[in-house]
Amino acid sequence: MISSRVNPSHHLATSAPPELSERPEVQAEFTPVLAAIDVGTNSLHMVVVRVNPRIPSFSIISREKATVRLGEYCNKTGALTAAAMERALQALDRFCRIAKSFQVQSIVAVATSAVREAPNGVEFLKWVERELGLRIELISGQEEARRIYLGVLSAMEFHNRLHVVVDIGGGSTELILGDGQEPEFLRSVKVGAVRLTQAFLHRDPPTPAELQALRQHIRGMLEAPIEQIKRILELRQQGSPILVGTSGTIETLAQWDARRRLGTPPSRMQGYEFTLEALRGYSKELRSLTLAERQKLPGFGEKRGEIILAGTMILEEVMSLLGIEKIQFCERALREGLIVDWMISQGLIEDRLRYHSSVRRRSVLKLAEKYQVELPYAERVAEFALSLFDQTRGLLHRWGSRERALLWAAAMLHNCGHFISHAAHHKHSYYLIRYGELLGFNEEEVEVIANLARYHRKSPPKKKHDHFQRLTDERDRQVVMELSPLLRIACALDRRRLQAIQSLRCRFQLLGEAPRQMELILEPKHPNDDCVLELWSLKEKKEVFEQQFNLEVIPKLSTQIEQTLDPFEAAT
């Protein structure tokens, strides 16, 4: 067991330091050092960078890599093995020590395919946090693709021309289509070099039957997403796109091609191109070699030699299905995308990547549109929910901007389950949100949003509920317990869908420092409207709120309140 306890600050998506947000004249002097860690299926990578907010840009001052094969699953259970987790922990411990030596302000770390799919993946991340003090975000495949796109854009100019980006990892392959602005297409496909090697290639060298089965599987998995890309290309009518490849498999193939053509690889592989014709020759050559022979090829090594054949065949099928004859390599990918995403969250990038700063909002609105959510109603409920959040903060709860954003997303999407059925629509909302591939949120945050929507009506959260049990972090469970009652009340305030209530105020009667009663003062849109249905709905909905916070809620219309002094103290 690792005995050290490295405890770097790793929460990057927080408010900017005062130097950045309040004193612009100091901004040019503030050059934070950050580290980004990508916990992949085959390898763990870290970059340490120095950010220059004035340009804005970043320079890489250190790169680290450890090939730990975290994706070596137990054949019976599909779980991460103890040996693989121990290797990963040791590598992460080394990364944290290196990051600390550079005096990094923050570490941002994400886990992808292997951890995402393993039944003990979340337990592994908790173990790492306990041992090293390092919190690792678990992100969806689509979110992984989005951040890869950001990483590529930090290294390349697309000049408004459509590019297809392919990233072949150990567990999955990400496909992205974009022209340097908002991506047109993001998809993560479960074909990866480690995954397919373990599943299909058992003989040494592989038999023709194994190779045929592998190729058919790759093609079957890639055909549908690539057809979608081709349809978008046809609609855009911009001619053949440029194909960009990232990460280890494609870098190894680019270096092999450079050795064959130039005698030695260039010092930098950024922008290096090779052809589909050459790739087919390399694929044919690799299929005839034993594992030992592949491992002896220059630049391959033991670990890459094991999985390069499957990775090569994936790339060969991508290029063949797209009908693109050459590919260029980009040195930047997911880990650099994590840095860019952090810079965007801090307001340091405002030019061509400005649109990414609103990725959460746009992703929520896109899902709402997909499931035909009535947007004026949803926006009204969200407005009430956030007003309640702000007015009760410090008295009934102590949550911050992260939880406020999750409550907003849940309020906007709480009724999306109507797309399936009115009956039990809150349960349908959970599934549509949980598997809706919301961008800009990690997996834990998506689970919180889905649970908040799930409990906007009917039973409150209970430990025996499967949905609630999926919240493995006790803090996130408390978020759902305390914020779902706010959403319930917000829903009641627009019962007729007429925007009858214009605004609300909370006033508290205190017993010591604790609120004993909350007077909910509602401002009707029309002075003569008695809002009977809204008040009745509030009476039905407020019980869960009262039980959670141990106080009495007293709804009143502002038009019925005498303008006299009363015992209630206004909430701040």
C-alpha positions, 0 to 999 in steps of 0.5 A: 500500500502507498504510505505517502499522502500527497494532497494537492488542490485538485478542484479546478472548476471553481471561481477564479482567484481574486487576482483574476476576477477582481483586479485585471491589472494583475492578470498579466502577472498571474501565471498559474502552474497546472497539472492535468491527468488522463487516467486511460485504459492503457496508459496514464498521462500527465502534463504540467503547464504554465498558463499565460492568461494575457495571451491567453495560452499555455506552455507545457513544462513536463510530460509524464506517462505510465503504461499500467493497463488499468483496462485489464479486467477480470474475465468473470466480473469485468471489474478492475483487477487488484494488480491493475489498480495498484499499478495505477495508484503507484503511477498516480502517486508518482505524478502527484509528487512530480506535480508538487515539485513544480508547485502546481496550483491545481491538478485536474484529473479525469478517468475514461473508458476503463473506469467508466465501465468497470463495476468497481470503477467508482470504488477505485476512484474513492480509494485513490482519493483516500490514499493520495488526496487526489480527486478524479472526475469520471467523465462520459465518452461524449464529454471525453470527445468534447475535451479532446476537441478542445485539446486539438484546437489548442494546437491547430487552426481549422480555418473554418474548414471541417476536420474529423478528429479520431482518437484511438484509446485503449478502451474506446475510439472518439470521433469528432467533426468540427470546423474550429467552432462548435463541434458538429458531431461527438461520439465515443465508440467502444472499440479500443486497442486494449479492449479488442486485443483482449477480446479477439487476438488470442493466438500468436500470431493471430489466425486469419479467423481471429483477424476476420472476426476483429475486422468485422466487429470494428466495421460493425461498431464504426459504420453507424457513427461514420455514416452520420458524419458523412451525412453531415459532410454532405449537408455542409457541402464543403468538400473532403474534410481533413482527418486528424489523429491523436494519442498513442496508437496514431503517434506510433504509426506516424513515427513508424512511417517517418522512419520508413520514409525519412530514416528518422522521425522528426523532433516534433510529430505535430502535423506529420502526415501519412497515407491510407495506402501506407497504413494498409501496408503496415497493417498487413505486415503487423498481421504476419508478425509474432508478439515478440517480433512486433515488440522489437520494432523501433519505437514500439516496445513491450506494451505498445507491441501488444496492442498495436495491431488492433489499433492499426486495424481500427484506424484502417477501418476509420479511414476506409469508411470515411474514404479519406486517403491521408491523416495528420497527427496532432500532439495534443489531445485529452489532457491538454483539453482539460487545461483549455477547459479550465482556462475557459471556466476561469474566463481566460479564453474569450475569442474563438473558443468563447462558445465553449464557456456556455457548453453546459447551458447549451447541452441542457437546452439541446436535451430539453428540445430533444424531449420536447420540454415546454421551455417557458414553463421550465425556465419559470420553474428554474427561476423559482428554484434558483430564487429559493436556493439563493434566499435560503442559502446560509439558513437552510443549506450551505451549497455553492455555485456547483450545486446551484448549476446542478439545480438549474439543470434539473429544473430545466429538465425535470419534466422531460419524462413526459416525452415517454409517458405522463404516468411516472414521468419523474422516473422517466426523466431520471433515465432520459437525463442519466443517459442523455450525454449532457456535456460539460458535466462529469458522471457524478454531476449528471447523476445528481441532476437526474436524481434531483429531477427524479424527486421533484414529485411523489416520494422523497429520496430513500436509501432503498431506491436504486436511483438514490443508491447510485449516488455513492458520494455522501455529499451528493446524496445530501445535495439531493436531499436538500435541493429536491424539496426546493424544486418541488416548491418551484414546480408548484408555483406555476401549476397553471402554466400561466406565469401567475406568480411573478416573484417570491420572497422568503422571510424567516422567524428564527428560534435562536439561530435556526429558522422555525417558520418560513413565510413564502410571500408570492407576488401575483402577476395580476393583483386580482388573481387569488392564485388558488390553484398555486396555493393548493399545489404548494400545500401539497408540495411543501410537506417534504420541504418542511420535513427536510428542514424541520420548519413550517412553510406559510405561503401568502400572497403579497396582495393579502399582506398588510404593510405592517411590522411583523415578527418575521425576519427577512432572509439575506 
